[in-house]
């Protein structure tokens, strides 16, 4: 088990049954809000995460702009939370390169059960981009 997984499990030991039930209710409310959003929009396009790619072999960043981060509890990947919490489909594809030359991603999120739609949109975006086959110097 990774140290990060152990840290998350340890943090969960302090959660009471009541807090867990409250969290499930909040998750259901959050899912309804996102379902309402997708009644008006077919897809949501966002960056995949709030930073460029980090070092090879790392599962999470260790610092952002020189500031140390807690890889499991800081906000470096909050853009992924809606899909993770609601079960709605999301696909990430390469979207270009940051100022540091490292890759950035585009997240394509859709309503529940629209997996094929998100995959088609992501594939079309990826096919249209000029960096097909380009690999950054890492």
ABEGO torsion letter per residue (X at the ends): XBAAAAAAAAAAAABBAAAAAAAAAAAAAAAAAAAAAAAABABBBBBABABBBBBBGBABBABBGGBBBBAAABAAAAAAAAAAAAGBBBBBBBAEBBAAGBBBBBBBBBBBGAAAAAAAAAAAAAAABAABGBBBBX
